[in-house]
Amino acid sequence: MGAEHPKKARATMKKLKDLIHSPPIWVNPQHPVKVAVALMQSLHVDVLPVRDGDQVVGMVTARQLLAVAEEVPVSQVMTADALLLDAEMPVREAAAKMAEKGADVAFVINDTLAGMVRATDLILEVSRSYDPLTRLPWQDALREWSIEKLRTGHEISILFFDIDRFGQFNKQYDHVTGDRVLELVARTIERELDPDLTILCRYGGDEFAVATVYMSGEAQQLAARIARRVEEIQVPKVREVISVSYGVFGGRRTREREMVHYAATVDDLIVRASRMCLQMKQRKGTLAMLQLPLPGVEPEERVEPRVQVTGISFITQGKEAEASVELAISGLRVLKQVRGDVKQPPEELMVQAARDALTALVPGIGTVQVHHVSKVTVDLHEKNEKMDGVMVVVELLTASGNQLLSGFAPVRENVQRAAVNALLHALNRPLAKWLSQSQLSSSR
């Protein structure tokens, strides 16, 4: 798999074997204490592993040897509880293990005893990439984790999050409030993650990133769920809803990569996910600037939707909810239902049902992926009013390329109908264009 630059990879992938400074010198249980003392004095160490054959069975410290007769065997004073760690273990994982066990020293194993590391050896490396405010690692930890997963044949996805209007919290309230928002968002994201399958980092400023071995569909669902959880955060004295924009990329490859530069691959996934996040953030900003349709305001050159909503329903029963949407065009009708957990926001289920109905009614439009659904409140600065609505961000995948589209609809009757209208608004122009081309083709 030969195109990666090994020196560069090692520079960002520190493992225990890179920190070993003590030679693999040991005593065995039958050695007299005077042998252990002589070795400690010559090596200038205060602890030695105790090895019986090929197995490390414990350790002995200088403190344990104080006031002990020289001929006493090491087995009578040694500690059997020695922490053994694999030489290939990443430094941060090793630090977590040592902290969990309360160990000041660990012995590094690479088939056989390779040497020793101390907690003090790990402190500098770990603290170099750790954010004390959010208690998360910085981005280099995510890169190391991702490179290692790619090396071992896993496919990865990157989820990139950016807190919306974060500067507002610092300006309108204070930096203490801003810091509190960062902490709460970090903990909220962390709670949704499986530590065995993901890694979370503070990417910089008000940005967070997650790497995961989930494929694209699962990663999209995870990002959407995190966005919902963030909107549930409550901060004293803060009236605004805290929210995040996000982008997801990766997790689509089904065969092993060949001739890969792993670090460059990770960088590319991060860049693409961050771009998708920026696009979502820009579309949310468009809402705030009132560039989306508002009640009683008809934008110029508006393309009237040709798909009609002929029926919607939202029913809950026990722990299950069902959203139904019927759409019609030129006498054709399609009804689709989507079931989900009753705790899932109704607007999300309604958008999924509307998406399914639309793509069944107009199959030639392409594939529609739902990236974001949320209830939003828009400030109508000119009228000094606020308006509740639903915003939808979707990606339209066609043979000619992909488009990230957003739609907004005010809540007039109920949030369910607003959700369906928001999806149609997002797809209004490409849908009208496709329909006009279809009519032109049929007339010929």
Helices and strands as residue ranges (DSSP letters): H 6-12, G 16-18, H 33-43, E 47-52, E 55-61, H 62-65, G 74-76, E 84-86, H 91-101, E 105-109, E 113-118, H 119-127, E 130-131, E 136-137, H 139-151, E 157-163, H 166-172, H 175-191, E 198-204, E 207-212, H 216-231, E 244-250, H 262-288, E 308-317, E 320-329, E 332-341, H 346-361, G 363-365, E 367-380, E 385-398, E 401-410, H 415-426, H 428-443
